[in-house]
Amino acid sequence: MGACSDDKRHTSDYDAFVKPFRWSQEKNDLVAAELGIISMPRTDDYEDGLLSAYERGELRSVATKEEMARLRAAARATGIKDKRVNVRLSSGDLRDIQIRALQEGIPYQTLIASVLHKYVTGRLVERNASDT
């Protein structure tokens, strides 16, 4: 397929990672399992406990009305996606992004938007080679 046989971007196994984005969630899970992708669990025990407590009405907000108004305004401003951008990426980079998104359990467009948002707000942190 490609010029470098040792480059993971040029193997048929690597190309198989792209197809799950077009299938049902059940088939995505099956393909991920067959390819050895470890999916993030949907919820852990702590999250299940929080959800159960919420559903039983046991949780109460500790935020003031002013804080809630400020948080709502911030959420509205953050959540507004009113511009469309077209970006050309190498096919290898796109596949890497799609694989990472699959591992994180989110759509790859959401991952791209999140990375860009973190970059422009100064929250994207570069890892040292020793951290990996």
N, C-alpha and C positions, 0 to 999 in steps of 0.2 A: 504494500500500500504506500509506504513512504520510503525515504532514502535511508533512514537510520533504523535498523532493526532493533537496536537496544533502547530506542526512545519509546516510552510507554504510549506516546500519542500515535504511534504508527502500528498498533497491533489490533487485531480484530476484537480481542477481549476489551480493549479500551473503548473502541467504537460502540460496543454493546451498552456502555453506560448511558449513551445519549438517548436511546430508544425508550427507556421507561417513562420519559416525560410525556409520551403520547398515549400511554395506556391507563387502564383503571388503577386505582390504589392497590387492589388485590394483586394485579399483575406486577405492579411496581415492587411490592413487597416480595413476591416470588422471585423476580429477577434479581433484586438486591440480595436475597438469601443465596441464590445460586452463584452469584458473583462474589460472595463473601463480604458484602457491604454490611457493616453493623449499623443499623438504624438507631437513632436516639429513641429511648422509650417515650411513649406518649405522655405518661405521667409517672412519677415515682410515689412511694408511700406517703411522703410528706405532702405532696401536691394532692393526692387523693384525700388525705385527711382535711386539708384546707377546703377542697371542693365540697366534701360532705358537711363540714361545719357551715359553710356558706348556704348550702341547700337547706339545712335545718334552721337557718336564720340566727345562728349563734354569733356571727361576726358583726361588729358595729364599727363604723367609721370614726376615727379620732381626729379627722381634719376639720378645721373651722370652715365656716361658709366662705370667708375671704380666700382661704387656701384652696378650697374646691373651685372657686371661680377662676383663680389664677391657673390652676392645673387644667381646667376645662379649656381655657383660652389657649394655653400652650399646646394641648393635645390637638385642638382644631388647627392651629397654625402649623404644627408638625405634620398632621395627617393630610393636608391639602396637597394633592399632586395634580397640579393644573397644567403642567408642561410635559410634552412628549419629546424624547430625544432619540435619535438614531445614531448608533455607534458601530463602527466596523471593528470587529475583533478577529484575531486569528482563530482558526477552527480549533486549534489545540487549547488556547486560552478559554474559549467558550466551553469546551468539553470539561476542562478543569473546574470551571465555575459551576457547571451543571452537576458534576460529581460532588463537589463540596456542598452544594445546595441539597442534593439528595441525601447526603450524610446528615445534614442539619435538619432535614424534614421541612424545607421551605422552598417555594418556587425560585428559580434562578434569577428571575427579574427582581424579586424582592431582595435577594442577596446582593445583587449589583447595586441597587438603590441604597441599601444599608451601608455598604462599604463606601460608597460615594458620600453619603451623609456623614459618616464618621470621619472621613478625610477632611471635608470642608469645615467641620466643627472642631477639628483638632483632637478628636478622640480615637483616631486610628493609630495604634501603637505598633511600631516596628519591633519584631522579635529579634533577639541576637541569635546567632547560629548555635550557641550553647543552650538556648532555651528549647530547641526542638528535640 
